[in-house]
């Protein structure tokens, strides 16, 4: 038996980093489990009662979806929960989640950067980043907290997380392997949108590394911050697995110069049926010659013609009559099964992505 094990290819004995991009209906929640059993969750989805209706799988809110994903991976405690920023689709599930599964350390960018707009109705305060930060501060009680700064390096088992942006500040020098002049910058200049600095701009942006594989998860980092990371000198270098920024929303994020500089091998877009997944972003990602596979959490209600192969989409559009019932509501969607997308990443560069709706799977060899 020992001789047989020694004869097996090294990759077959290698334990992967496991990732589930959780479907929280256009919010954000990405779960990581290292071979050593250490866990990291980046973002917590929507608060209860917002962003998603009760679903046939039994989930009532984003925290339920995350707990179900954790059980799938055998996770009984979240060692780290990183909240990229305090918009309700990213931080809203934190309070409910902390009541359902133990949390070790929370990571964030520090104080809320969006003041409460004058005249906000009291019943809407909780939907603002001001209200979410107040609730988040209560959730922090009894937990360790780490305020992330650009340039920080956080070790989570064999997974390394380099913070490349936080609280509207960026790493100053290019990372190892980066530093090239980005010739794509001239066609995709900064735009000074969203009042220039807000909670999106302050997003904690993570460039994770597992062996030879780099993974980008940048929350809702804004177009202008992306531009500064990539232009005129690229500070990040190549990315092997990209979790597409801001749900695949165009104009506010997903600067094409930034995506071209990263040259991702595989992309997963955490969009909702009626949020993100914009055609311009799909066009930008698919235009990269480096991309071997492009996966999406949802088919788009508005742009089904850009869906592509449905095997690469975790949740398909419901009947039009169901879509019409929630047409007047900004983010609410018809019930679905909340299927996620799983990635298994090997230190040697192999990435296997699986659609948890139908088990469809593809394996890629990342390039550096």
Secondary structure by P-SEA (a helix, b strand, c coil): caaaaaacccccccccbbbbbcccccbbbbbbbcccbbbbbccccccccccccccccccccaaaaaaaaaaaaccccccbbbbcccccccccaaaaaaacccccccccccccccccccccccccccccaaaaaaaaaaaaccbbbbbccccbbbbcccbbbbbcccccccccccccccccccccccccccccccccccccccccccccccccbbbbbbccccaaaaaaaccccccccccccccccccccccccccaaaaaaacccbbbbbccccccccaaaaaaaaacccccbbbbcccccccccccccccccccccccaaaaaaacccccccccccbbbbbbbbcccbbbbbbccccccbbbbbbcc
